[in-house]
Amino acid sequence: MQVQIADAGHLRKQLTISYSRDEVQAQRAKVLRQLSGEVKLNGFRPGKGSTAVVEKRFGNAANQRAEELLADEAFGKAVKENKLRPIGPISNESVTRDAGLTMTVSFEVKPPITLPEPKSLGIVDAPVDISDKDVEEALTSLCKRAGQMSDLAEGETIAEDDSITISGTVTVGGTEIRKLHDFHHLVGGYPLFGKAPADVVSELKGKSVGAQIAYTATLPASFTPAEHAGKEAQVSFTIQGAQRLRAAAADDDFAKRMGVESIAKLREMMRTRIGASKEHEARQKQIKQLAEALIDKVQVDLPPKLVESALTDSVAQAVTRAESEKKSADEIEKAKAEATETVKKGVKRFLILDAIVETRGIAVSREDLEDQIRMAASQTGRKPEEIAKQLKESGQINQVMQEIREAKALEVFLDEALGRPATHNPTHGAVGHVHGPDCAH
């Protein structure tokens, strides 16, 4: 076997592989022996087929398979021995079989990348602050969620978040177009027949059950009957009933309902959870800041063909979307430019993170993938086995593993930037975003 490597353009290599006739025949004979032991032929026991019969029936397939094996062997050896770093598709340029086998292929290689000193990126590691106010607000919210609905007592008036039941009419031009009977509405939760939530709250402020309300508003586009949507209407109704969510009392009994021995312990638990949530939020901001700093400061020579390949679909989609929205020619050109910039930024990000992966020896284990699948299952209410099957059948496993690999690279580099010990098993974006079959990437 002989291998020749030559420059074939910017960040592009040409690889010529040559095998003698004897080497090709030896590989072909090996393939035929394997086929003889595998195929079933009429008149022969399994694996006992005649070599001549196998040759006659599978000779062309053996030729192709032998060439593929030789090409893979030579390519892998050449890449390893010459420390090449291929990226993107491999182009087959020529094949000749005159005196054995000679194949010429070309491919792009990853550009050399100099990563900055992590601490030079200026990522700030400020401690999170958990105030008593944070804890009390969280406790109040928990008590409210655990509360119960009850009728307004005598003397109580309507307030935001109360649930009211009304009866009345909606009229347009003096004609009744809709009768309201036992109609339920959450005050301040959403519009009421064209009246904005905040205006509904103001309209009902100080009103009690039995009060009569009347106002004029423009009916929303979603109003039914549809022929009256967008028209000015008079809305009048009587408040038949009202209920309010009464928050549970924040005491030891409530804490025990939550599975905690006392309200003091519940506050302590909530402080810990708030701290963990704030730390995660801060961590995600740091990761975003780190990624932006790397893209901004690291110089990367982008492989032209890799960028061209990535641009094809993205620009076409941007143009199609702009045209479907009846955009002007200038707006379409702007959409193309934005799509191009986004793709180039994405390729640059990929290459930078790939450099971190290589220099830090980062790998994605089976455990990483299984953890990600379990988290995706937990957040979507599906079974892990179902998600794993979908990933396998859709061919998305490699994509998910790549996303995990990149996220781990950011985690590791961030720890270095902050001067922290390396994370044993980075969360690879598990909280807040789960890579999987429903991922929008």
C-alpha positions as CSV (number, residue, x, y, z in Angstrom):
1,M,0.0,0.0,0.0
2,Q,1.2,3.5,-0.9
3,V,-0.3,6.8,0.3
4,Q,0.4,10.2,-1.0
5,I,-1.0,13.4,0.7
6,A,-1.1,16.8,-1.1
7,D,-2.6,20.2,-0.4
8,A,-5.7,20.6,-2.5
9,G,-6.7,24.2,-1.5
10,H,-7.5,26.1,1.6
11,L,-7.8,23.7,4.5
12,R,-8.2,20.9,2.0
13,K,-6.2,17.8,1.5
14,Q,-5.9,15.3,-1.4
15,L,-5.2,11.7,-0.5
16,T,-4.1,9.1,-3.1
17,I,-4.1,5.5,-2.1
18,S,-2.5,2.8,-4.2
19,Y,-2.7,-1.0,-3.8
20,S,-0.8,-3.6,-5.9
21,R,-2.8,-6.2,-7.9
22,D,-1.7,-8.9,-5.4
23,E,-2.9,-6.8,-2.4
24,V,-6.3,-6.3,-4.1
25,Q,-6.6,-10.0,-5.0
26,A,-5.7,-11.1,-1.4
27,Q,-8.4,-8.8,0.0
28,R,-10.9,-10.1,-2.5
29,A,-10.1,-13.7,-1.7
30,K,-10.6,-12.9,2.0
31,V,-14.0,-11.4,1.3
32,L,-15.0,-14.5,-0.8
33,R,-14.0,-16.8,2.0
34,Q,-16.2,-14.9,4.4
35,L,-19.1,-15.0,2.0
36,S,-18.6,-18.8,1.5
37,G,-19.1,-19.2,5.3
38,E,-22.1,-16.9,5.5
39,V,-24.4,-17.4,2.4
40,K,-26.9,-20.2,1.8
41,L,-26.8,-21.8,-1.6
42,N,-29.2,-24.5,-3.0
43,G,-27.6,-27.9,-2.8
44,F,-25.0,-26.9,-0.1
45,R,-25.1,-27.0,3.6
46,P,-25.1,-23.5,5.2
47,G,-21.5,-22.2,5.2
48,K,-20.3,-25.0,2.9
49,G,-20.9,-23.4,-0.5
50,S,-18.5,-23.9,-3.3
51,T,-16.0,-21.1,-3.7
52,A,-16.5,-21.2,-7.5
53,V,-20.3,-20.9,-7.1
54,V,-19.8,-18.0,-4.6
55,E,-17.4,-16.4,-7.0
56,K,-19.8,-16.6,-9.9
57,R,-22.8,-15.3,-7.9
58,F,-21.1,-12.7,-5.7
59,G,-18.0,-11.8,-7.6
60,N,-19.0,-8.2,-8.3
61,A,-20.1,-7.7,-4.7
62,A,-16.8,-9.1,-3.5
63,N,-15.0,-6.6,-5.7
64,Q,-16.9,-3.7,-4.3
65,R,-16.5,-4.9,-0.7
66,A,-12.8,-5.5,-1.1
67,E,-12.3,-2.0,-2.4
68,E,-14.3,-0.5,0.4
69,L,-12.3,-2.3,3.0
70,L,-9.0,-1.3,1.4
71,A,-10.1,2.3,1.2
72,D,-11.2,2.4,4.8
73,E,-8.0,0.8,6.0
74,A,-5.7,3.2,4.1
75,F,-7.7,6.3,5.0
76,G,-7.7,5.4,8.7
77,K,-4.0,4.7,8.7
78,A,-3.1,7.8,6.7
79,V,-5.2,10.0,9.0
80,K,-3.6,8.5,12.1
81,E,0.0,8.5,10.9
82,N,-0.1,12.0,9.5
83,K,-2.3,13.5,12.3
84,L,-4.9,14.7,9.8
85,R,-8.1,16.1,11.2
86,P,-10.8,15.5,8.6
87,I,-14.1,17.4,8.8
88,G,-17.1,17.3,6.5
89,P,-17.9,15.0,3.6
90,I,-15.2,13.1,1.6
91,S,-15.2,13.7,-2.1
92,N,-14.3,10.7,-4.4
93,E,-12.2,12.1,-7.2
94,S,-11.0,9.1,-9.2
95,V,-10.6,5.3,-9.2
96,T,-8.3,3.3,-11.5
97,R,-7.9,-0.4,-11.6
98,D,-5.2,-0.8,-14.3
99,A,-2.4,-2.2,-12.1
100,G,-4.3,-3.0,-8.9
101,L,-6.3,-0.2,-7.3
102,T,-5.6,3.6,-7.1
103,M,-8.1,5.9,-5.4
104,T,-8.0,9.6,-5.0
105,V,-10.2,11.5,-2.5
106,S,-10.2,15.0,-1.1
107,F,-11.5,16.4,2.1
108,E,-11.3,19.5,4.4
109,V,-9.4,19.5,7.6
110,K,-10.1,21.2,10.9
111,P,-8.3,24.6,11.2
112,P,-5.7,25.1,13.9
113,I,-7.3,26.9,16.9
114,T,-5.5,28.6,19.7
115,L,-7.8,28.6,22.8
116,P,-7.4,31.5,25.2
117,E,-6.4,31.1,28.8
118,P,-9.9,30.4,30.4
119,K,-9.4,32.9,33.3
120,S,-8.6,35.7,30.8
121,L,-12.2,35.7,29.6
122,G,-13.4,37.6,32.6
123,I,-16.3,35.4,33.7
124,V,-17.5,36.6,37.1
125,D,-18.3,34.1,39.8
126,A,-20.5,36.2,42.1
127,P,-22.1,34.4,45.1
128,V,-25.9,34.1,44.9
129,D,-28.0,36.0,47.5
130,I,-31.0,34.4,49.1
131,S,-32.9,36.9,51.1
132,D,-35.6,36.3,53.7
133,K,-38.0,38.0,51.2
134,D,-37.2,35.4,48.6
135,V,-38.1,32.6,51.1
136,E,-41.3,34.3,52.2
137,E,-42.5,34.9,48.7
138,A,-41.9,31.3,47.8
139,L,-43.7,30.2,51.0
140,T,-46.6,32.5,50.2
141,S,-46.8,31.0,46.7
142,L,-46.8,27.5,48.1
143,C,-49.5,28.3,50.7
144,K,-51.6,29.8,47.9
145,R,-51.2,26.8,45.7
146,A,-52.2,24.6,48.6
147,G,-55.2,26.7,49.4
148,Q,-58.9,26.2,48.8
149,M,-61.6,28.1,47.0
150,S,-64.5,29.6,49.1
151,D,-67.3,32.1,48.6
152,L,-66.7,35.7,49.3
153,A,-67.8,36.6,52.8
154,E,-70.3,39.3,53.6
155,G,-68.6,42.7,53.1
156,E,-65.8,41.3,50.9
157,T,-65.5,42.9,47.4
158,I,-64.2,41.5,44.1
159,A,-60.4,41.5,43.7
160,E,-57.9,40.3,41.1
161,D,-57.7,36.4,40.9
162,D,-61.3,36.0,42.2
163,S,-63.5,33.6,40.2
164,I,-66.8,35.1,39.3
165,T,-70.0,33.8,37.8
166,I,-72.1,36.2,35.8
167,S,-75.4,36.4,33.8
168,G,-76.3,39.0,31.3
169,T,-76.2,40.0,27.6
170,V,-73.9,41.2,24.8
171,T,-75.6,43.5,22.4
172,V,-74.5,45.2,19.1
173,G,-76.6,48.1,17.8
174,G,-79.3,47.4,20.3
175,T,-79.6,43.7,19.2
176,E,-78.8,40.9,21.6
177,I,-76.2,38.7,20.0
178,R,-75.3,36.6,23.0
179,K,-76.9,35.7,26.3
180,L,-74.7,35.0,29.3
181,H,-75.8,32.4,31.8
182,D,-73.6,31.0,34.6
183,F,-70.6,32.4,32.7
184,H,-67.4,31.9,34.6
185,H,-64.5,34.4,34.5
186,L,-61.1,34.7,36.4
187,V,-60.8,38.4,37.2
188,G,-57.5,39.7,35.8
189,G,-56.6,36.4,34.2
190,Y,-57.6,37.2,30.6
191,P,-59.8,39.7,28.7
192,L,-63.6,39.8,29.2
193,F,-65.5,40.4,25.9
194,G,-62.9,42.9,24.6
195,K,-62.0,44.5,27.9
196,A,-58.4,44.1,28.9
197,P,-57.6,42.2,32.1
198,A,-56.3,45.2,34.0
199,D,-59.4,47.2,33.0
200,V,-61.7,44.3,34.2
201,V,-60.0,44.5,37.6
202,S,-60.6,48.2,37.8
203,E,-64.2,47.9,36.6
204,L,-65.0,45.3,39.3
205,K,-63.0,46.9,42.1
206,G,-65.2,47.5,45.1
207,K,-68.1,45.6,43.7
208,S,-69.9,42.8,45.5
209,V,-72.0,39.8,44.6
210,G,-75.3,41.1,43.1
211,A,-73.7,44.2,41.5
212,Q,-74.7,45.1,38.0
213,I,-71.9,46.0,35.5
214,A,-72.2,47.6,32.1
215,Y,-69.5,48.8,29.6
216,T,-68.8,49.2,25.9
217,A,-65.9,47.5,24.2
218,T,-64.7,46.2,20.8
219,L,-65.3,42.5,20.6
220,P,-62.2,40.3,20.0
221,A,-61.5,38.5,16.8
222,S,-62.2,35.2,18.5
223,F,-65.7,36.2,19.5
224,T,-68.6,34.0,18.5
225,P,-70.9,34.4,16.6
226,A,-68.0,35.3,14.3
227,E,-69.9,37.9,12.2
228,H,-69.8,40.2,15.2
229,A,-66.1,39.9,15.9
230,G,-64.4,43.3,15.8
231,K,-67.6,45.3,16.3
232,E,-68.4,47.7,19.2
233,A,-70.7,46.0,21.7
234,Q,-72.5,46.8,24.9
235,V,-71.8,44.2,27.7
236,S,-74.0,44.1,30.7
237,F,-74.2,41.5,33.5
238,T,-74.9,40.8,37.1
239,I,-72.4,39.2,39.4
240,Q,-74.2,36.0,40.6
241,G,-71.4,34.6,42.7
242,A,-67.7,35.0,43.5
243,Q,-65.1,32.7,45.0
244,R,-61.6,33.4,46.3
245,L,-58.6,31.1,46.7
246,R,-57.8,31.2,50.4
247,A,-54.1,30.5,51.0
248,A,-53.3,27.9,53.6
249,A,-51.8,29.2,56.9
250,A,-48.1,29.0,57.1
251,D,-47.8,27.0,60.3
252,D,-46.5,23.7,61.5
253,D,-49.7,21.9,60.5
254,F,-49.1,23.1,56.9
255,A,-45.5,22.0,57.0
256,K,-46.5,18.5,58.1
257,R,-48.9,18.4,55.1
258,M,-45.9,19.1,53.0
259,G,-44.0,16.2,54.6
260,V,-41.8,18.4,56.9
261,E,-41.8,18.4,60.7
262,S,-42.1,22.2,61.2
263,I,-42.6,25.5,59.4
264,A,-39.0,26.4,60.4
265,K,-37.7,23.3,58.6
266,L,-39.9,24.1,55.6
267,R,-38.4,27.6,55.4
268,E,-34.9,26.1,55.6
269,M,-35.8,23.6,52.9
270,M,-37.2,26.3,50.6
271,R,-34.0,28.4,51.2
272,T,-31.9,25.5,50.0
273,R,-34.1,25.0,46.9
274,I,-34.1,28.7,46.1
275,G,-30.3,28.7,46.4
276,A,-29.9,25.8,44.1
277,S,-32.3,27.4,41.6
278,K,-30.4,30.7,41.7
279,E,-27.0,28.9,41.4
280,H,-28.3,27.1,38.3
281,E,-29.6,30.3,36.8
282,A,-26.3,32.0,37.4
283,R,-24.4,29.0,36.0
284,Q,-26.5,29.1,32.8
285,K,-25.8,32.9,32.4
286,Q,-22.1,32.2,32.9
287,I,-22.2,29.5,30.2
288,K,-23.9,31.8,27.8
289,Q,-21.4,34.6,28.6
290,L,-18.5,32.1,28.1
291,A,-19.8,30.9,24.7
292,E,-20.2,34.5,23.5
293,A,-16.8,35.4,24.7
294,L,-15.2,32.5,23.0
295,I,-16.9,33.2,19.7
296,D,-16.0,36.9,20.0
297,K,-12.3,36.4,20.9
298,V,-11.1,33.2,19.3
299,Q,-9.9,33.5,15.7
300,V,-11.1,30.6,13.5
301,D,-10.4,30.0,9.9
302,L,-13.7,28.4,8.6
303,P,-13.4,25.5,6.1
304,P,-15.2,26.9,3.0
305,K,-16.9,23.7,1.9
306,L,-18.2,23.0,5.4
307,V,-19.7,26.5,5.5
308,E,-21.1,26.2,2.0
309,S,-22.8,22.9,2.9
310,A,-24.3,24.3,6.1
311,L,-25.5,27.4,4.2
312,T,-27.4,25.7,1.5
313,D,-30.5,24.6,3.5
314,S,-30.5,27.5,6.0
315,V,-30.4,30.3,3.4
316,A,-33.0,28.5,1.3
317,Q,-35.3,28.2,4.3
318,A,-34.8,31.9,5.2
319,V,-35.7,33.0,1.7
320,T,-38.7,30.7,1.5
321,R,-40.0,32.0,4.9
322,A,-39.4,35.7,3.8
323,E,-41.2,35.1,0.5
324,S,-44.2,33.4,2.2
325,E,-44.5,36.5,4.4
326,K,-44.5,38.8,1.3
327,K,-41.3,40.5,2.3
328,S,-39.7,43.0,-0.1
329,A,-36.5,42.3,-2.1
330,D,-34.4,44.2,0.4
331,E,-35.9,42.3,3.3
332,I,-35.3,39.0,1.6
333,E,-31.6,40.0,1.1
334,K,-31.4,41.0,4.7
335,A,-32.9,37.6,5.7
336,K,-30.2,35.8,3.5
337,A,-27.5,37.9,5.2
338,E,-28.8,37.1,8.7
339,A,-29.0,33.4,7.9
340,T,-25.5,33.4,6.5
341,E,-24.1,35.1,9.6
342,T,-26.0,32.7,11.9
343,V,-24.6,29.7,10.0
344,K,-21.0,31.0,10.1
345,K,-21.3,31.7,13.8
346,G,-22.7,28.2,14.4
347,V,-19.8,26.6,12.5
348,K,-17.3,28.7,14.4
349,R,-18.9,27.7,17.7
350,F,-18.8,24.0,16.7
351,L,-15.1,24.2,15.9
352,I,-14.2,26.0,19.1
353,L,-16.0,23.6,21.3
354,D,-14.5,20.7,19.3
355,A,-11.1,22.1,20.1
356,I,-12.0,22.1,23.8
357,V,-13.2,18.6,23.6
358,E,-10.0,17.4,21.9
359,T,-7.6,19.3,24.3
360,R,-9.5,18.3,27.4
361,G,-10.1,14.7,26.4
362,I,-13.9,15.1,26.9
363,A,-16.0,12.1,26.0
364,V,-19.7,11.2,26.2
365,S,-20.3,8.0,28.0
366,R,-23.2,5.6,27.8
367,E,-24.2,6.8,31.2
368,D,-24.3,10.4,30.0
369,L,-26.7,9.5,27.2
370,E,-28.9,7.4,29.5
371,D,-29.0,10.2,32.1
372,Q,-30.1,12.6,29.3
373,I,-32.8,10.2,28.1
374,R,-34.1,9.8,31.7
375,M,-34.3,13.5,32.2
376,A,-36.1,13.9,28.9
377,A,-38.5,11.3,30.0
378,S,-39.1,13.0,33.3
379,Q,-39.8,16.4,31.7
380,T,-42.0,15.0,28.9
381,G,-43.9,12.4,30.9
382,R,-42.7,9.6,28.6
383,K,-40.9,6.3,29.2
384,P,-37.1,6.3,28.8
385,E,-37.4,3.2,26.6
386,E,-39.8,5.0,24.3
387,I,-37.4,8.0,23.9
388,A,-34.4,5.8,23.4
389,K,-36.3,3.9,20.6
390,Q,-37.3,7.1,18.9
391,L,-33.8,8.4,19.0
392,K,-32.4,5.2,17.5
393,E,-35.1,4.9,14.8
394,S,-34.8,8.6,13.8
395,G,-31.0,8.5,13.7
396,Q,-30.8,11.4,16.2
397,I,-28.6,9.6,18.8
398,N,-25.3,11.0,17.3
399,Q,-26.8,14.5,17.3
400,V,-27.8,14.2,20.9
401,M,-24.4,12.9,21.9
402,Q,-22.8,15.8,20.0
403,E,-24.9,18.3,21.9
404,I,-24.0,16.7,25.2
405,R,-20.3,16.7,24.2
406,E,-20.5,20.4,23.4
407,A,-22.3,21.2,26.7
408,K,-19.8,19.3,28.7
409,A,-17.0,21.2,27.0
410,L,-18.5,24.5,28.1
411,E,-19.0,23.2,31.6
412,V,-15.3,22.1,31.8
413,F,-14.0,25.3,30.3
414,L,-16.2,27.4,32.7
415,D,-14.8,25.5,35.7
416,E,-11.4,26.5,34.5
417,A,-12.4,30.1,33.9
418,L,-13.8,30.3,37.5
419,G,-10.8,28.4,39.0
420,R,-13.0,25.6,40.3
421,P,-12.2,21.9,40.4
422,A,-13.3,20.1,37.3
423,T,-16.9,18.9,37.4
424,H,-17.0,15.1,37.6
425,N,-20.1,14.8,35.6
426,P,-21.3,18.1,34.1
427,T,-25.0,18.4,33.9
428,H,-24.7,19.2,30.2
429,G,-27.7,21.5,30.2
430,A,-30.0,19.0,31.8
431,V,-32.0,21.5,33.8
432,G,-34.0,23.9,31.7
433,H,-33.3,22.2,28.4
434,V,-33.2,18.5,27.5
435,H,-31.7,17.4,24.2
436,G,-33.8,14.7,22.6
437,P,-36.2,13.9,19.9
438,D,-38.3,17.0,20.6
439,C,-35.3,19.3,20.7
440,A,-35.7,22.2,18.4
441,H,-32.1,22.2,17.3
